[in-house]
Amino acid sequence: MNNRFENKPRVYLAGPLTASHPLGYIYNIAQMENVAVELWKRGYPCFVPGEDFLRLLVFCAGNERPDLRDVYDNSMEWLKVCDVVYVVGGELESKGVRAEIEKANELGIPVVRSISELEELTNAIHSK
């Protein structure tokens, strides 16, 4: 069975999440999911940290009170094993995005800001 994701770099999507209004938060996640869908179509496996925050809604429906630090720590563990970080805007406004870029730089993980940059990086990796 052919795995179309097998030879592509694993992509961590970094984008702003918090917003002054709940619709802004939903919009931010939608932006990241739109990029994720496009990447999937092109065969890139990806992780969207905004999905962790959606999981908090399930926790909050019960009696448990989740710790936001756990959400951040979980996302950072995924960042550590990705091959590239794709920034979906907001790097100037978002402390979280800046922290993700900083961590990627510390770990030597390339940071891209467009699909064309990602594909150039992928082609460069495969041409070695």
N, C-alpha and C positions, 0 to 999 in steps of 0.2 A: 504494500500500500504506500503510495507516494504522499509524503507530508509536505505540503507547499510552504509551511512555515520553517522547515528545518534548516535551510541555508541562509536565512535572513537574520540580521541582528535583532535582539530583543530590545524593544523600545519602551522607555518609561516616559509617559506624558506628564510634563510639568506645566501647570497653569494655575491661575488664581482661583480660589474657591470662595472665600468669604466675600460677602457683599452687604451693603446697608439694608437691602430688602431681600426677602426670601426668593423672589423671582430672579434677582440678580445671581443668587447662588445657583438656581436651576439653570439659568442661562450659561453660567460659567461651566457647569458640568456638561451641558449640551454641546458647548464649543469643543471640549475635550473629546466627547463621544463622537462628534462628527469627524474629527481627525482620526480617531481610533478606527472608525468604520472604513475610512479611506485607506488607512494603513493595512487593515485586514484584507481589503480587496486586492491590495498589492502583495499580499503574502507576509506582512510583518506581524509577528506576535507582539502584543503590547499590553502594558499595565496602566490603568487609569486610576490614580490615587483618589479621585473624587468618589469612586465607588465605595471606598472605605467609609467615607462620611455618610453615604446612603445607608450603610450597614448600621450606623448609629441610630437611625430611625427605628430599626427593628429592636435594638437594645432598649431604646427609650420607651417603646410600647410596653415593655415588661417592667419588672420592679428593679432591675439592675441599672446602675448608673455607670456608664462607661467613662473611661478616662481618655480625654482627647490626646494625651501623650501616647497612649497605646496606638491610636490611629496614626499619629506621626511616625512612631517607631516602626510600625508595620510597613508603612510606605517606604521608609528609608531602607528597610531590609530588601525590598524589591529593587530599589534604586541600585543598591550595591551589586546585584547580580545581573543588571541590565548591560547591554552593550553600547547603548546610546541614549541620551536624554534629548527629547524633542520638546522645545519650549513652545507652548500654545499661548503666547502673549502674556502680558501682565508682569513681566520681569521687573519693571521699574516700580510698580505699585505694590507688589506682593512680597512680603517678607519670606513667605513659604517658598515661592519660586526662586528667590535669591538664595535661600538656604539649599535648595535642591541643586542649583547650578554650582554653588560653592562645593558641595559634597561631591558632585560629579568631577569637578576640577581636581579636588584632592585625590580622587581615586583614578584619575587619568581617563575618565569616561568622556568621549566626545559629546559636545552639545550642539544640536542643530536647531534651526528655526523655520524650516520649510521642508516639504516633501522632496523638492529638487535637491536640497542639501543632503538629505538622508539618502537619496538614491545615488548621489555622487560618492558619498562615503561608502555605501554598500559596494558600488562598482570598484572603488579603490581597494577595498578589502579583498574582493574576489579576484582582482587582477594580480595580487601578490603571489 
